[in-house]
Amino acid sequence: MVNYSESYIKEILDGVKTIAVVGASANQDRDSYKVMQALIQHGYQIFPINPNEEGNLILGQPCYADLSSVSGKIDMVDVFRAADAVMGVTKEAIAIGATVLWTQLDIVHKEAAALAEQAGLKVVMDRCPKIELAKLY
């Protein structure tokens, strides 16, 4: 697990208002669904991203095919995709002006992290925001 200070994680979670969940699932047994549910309960605005669910509602939120399809401002991009998809998502996150790139447990991509940091994004990898929120609050 990559080490981040509690204050760094707290600063990120306190600073963001909108979160795009890339790899969102409409299946309530999936981790991405449970994390979105927790984020909504904590007051975040969620944008589910999954081309297979485009146009459908997930937890009452319209699902988008990709990050560039979202018209609102996205602060944080939370990635529920395999490591080989992270670089593409990172480039999209930079292109839309996100401020945070976050990857879920067991997902680490050093090159994508370096690219995101060079572009001015804060990066958290191999962590779950639902777990971090439970620890902090």
C-alpha positions as CSV (number, residue, x, y, z in Angstrom):
1,M,0.0,0.0,0.0
2,V,1.2,3.5,-0.9
3,N,1.7,5.7,2.2
4,Y,-0.1,9.0,2.5
5,S,-0.5,11.1,5.6
6,E,-3.9,11.3,7.2
7,S,-3.8,15.1,6.7
8,Y,-3.1,14.8,2.9
9,I,-6.1,12.4,2.6
10,K,-8.3,14.6,4.7
11,E,-7.3,17.7,2.8
12,I,-8.3,16.0,-0.5
13,L,-11.6,14.7,0.8
14,D,-12.5,18.0,2.5
15,G,-11.5,19.9,-0.7
16,V,-13.5,18.1,-3.4
17,K,-17.2,18.4,-4.0
18,T,-17.7,16.5,-7.2
19,I,-16.3,13.0,-7.9
20,A,-16.4,11.0,-11.2
21,V,-16.4,7.3,-10.6
22,V,-14.8,5.6,-13.6
23,G,-15.9,2.0,-13.9
24,A,-19.1,2.7,-12.1
25,S,-21.5,-0.3,-11.8
26,A,-25.2,-0.5,-11.4
27,N,-24.8,-3.8,-9.6
28,Q,-25.3,-3.1,-5.9
29,D,-23.0,-6.0,-5.0
30,R,-20.0,-4.3,-6.7
31,D,-17.6,-2.2,-4.7
32,S,-17.9,0.8,-7.1
33,Y,-21.7,0.9,-6.3
34,K,-21.0,0.7,-2.5
35,V,-18.4,3.5,-2.7
36,M,-20.7,5.7,-4.7
37,Q,-23.4,5.2,-2.2
38,A,-21.0,6.2,0.7
39,L,-19.8,9.2,-1.2
40,I,-23.4,10.4,-1.8
41,Q,-24.1,9.9,1.9
42,H,-21.1,12.1,2.7
43,G,-22.5,14.9,0.5
44,Y,-20.5,14.6,-2.6
45,Q,-22.0,15.0,-6.1
46,I,-21.2,11.8,-8.1
47,F,-20.8,11.3,-11.8
48,P,-20.9,7.6,-12.7
49,I,-18.7,6.8,-15.8
50,N,-19.3,3.6,-17.7
51,P,-19.9,3.4,-21.5
52,N,-21.9,0.2,-21.0
53,E,-24.3,2.1,-18.7
54,E,-24.4,5.4,-20.6
55,G,-27.8,7.1,-20.2
56,N,-28.9,4.9,-17.4
57,L,-29.3,6.0,-13.8
58,I,-27.0,4.6,-11.1
59,L,-28.1,5.7,-7.6
60,G,-30.3,8.3,-9.2
61,Q,-27.4,9.9,-11.1
62,P,-27.1,9.8,-14.9
63,C,-24.3,7.7,-16.2
64,Y,-21.8,9.0,-18.8
65,A,-19.7,7.2,-21.4
66,D,-16.5,9.1,-20.5
67,L,-15.2,12.1,-18.4
68,S,-15.4,14.5,-21.3
69,S,-19.2,13.9,-21.6
70,V,-19.8,15.4,-18.2
71,S,-20.8,19.1,-18.5
72,G,-20.3,19.9,-14.8
73,K,-16.9,20.5,-13.1
74,I,-15.2,17.3,-11.8
75,D,-12.9,17.8,-8.9
76,M,-11.8,14.2,-8.3
77,V,-11.6,11.1,-10.6
78,D,-11.9,7.8,-8.7
79,V,-10.8,4.9,-10.9
80,F,-12.4,1.5,-10.6
81,R,-10.5,0.1,-13.6
82,A,-7.6,-2.3,-14.1
83,A,-4.1,-0.8,-13.9
84,D,-3.8,-1.0,-17.7
85,A,-6.6,1.5,-18.1
86,V,-5.3,4.0,-15.6
87,M,-3.0,5.9,-18.0
88,G,-5.9,6.6,-20.4
89,V,-8.1,7.8,-17.5
90,T,-5.3,9.9,-16.2
91,K,-4.9,11.7,-19.6
92,E,-8.7,12.3,-19.6
93,A,-8.6,13.6,-16.0
94,I,-5.9,16.1,-17.0
95,A,-7.8,17.2,-20.1
96,I,-11.0,18.0,-18.2
97,G,-9.2,19.9,-15.4
98,A,-9.7,17.5,-12.5
99,T,-7.6,18.3,-9.4
100,V,-7.3,14.8,-7.9
101,L,-6.6,11.4,-9.4
102,W,-7.6,8.5,-7.0
103,T,-7.2,4.8,-7.7
104,Q,-8.9,2.1,-5.8
105,L,-7.3,-0.6,-3.6
106,D,-4.6,-2.7,-5.4
107,I,-4.4,-0.3,-8.3
108,V,-1.0,1.4,-8.7
109,H,0.4,3.0,-11.9
110,K,3.6,4.9,-11.2
111,E,3.8,6.4,-14.7
112,A,0.2,7.7,-14.5
113,A,0.8,9.1,-11.0
114,A,3.9,11.0,-12.3
115,L,2.1,12.3,-15.3
116,A,-0.9,13.5,-13.1
117,E,1.5,15.1,-10.6
118,Q,3.4,16.9,-13.4
119,A,0.0,18.3,-14.5
120,G,-0.7,19.6,-11.0
121,L,-3.1,17.0,-9.8
122,K,-3.0,15.5,-6.3
123,V,-2.7,11.7,-6.5
124,V,-3.9,8.9,-4.2
125,M,-3.4,5.3,-5.3
126,D,-4.3,2.0,-3.7
127,R,-6.8,3.5,-1.4
128,C,-10.6,3.5,-1.0
129,P,-12.4,6.8,-0.3
130,K,-15.2,5.0,1.5
131,I,-12.7,3.4,3.9
132,E,-10.8,6.7,4.3
133,L,-14.0,8.6,5.1
134,A,-14.9,6.0,7.7
135,K,-11.5,6.4,9.4
136,L,-11.6,10.2,9.3
137,Y,-15.2,10.8,10.2
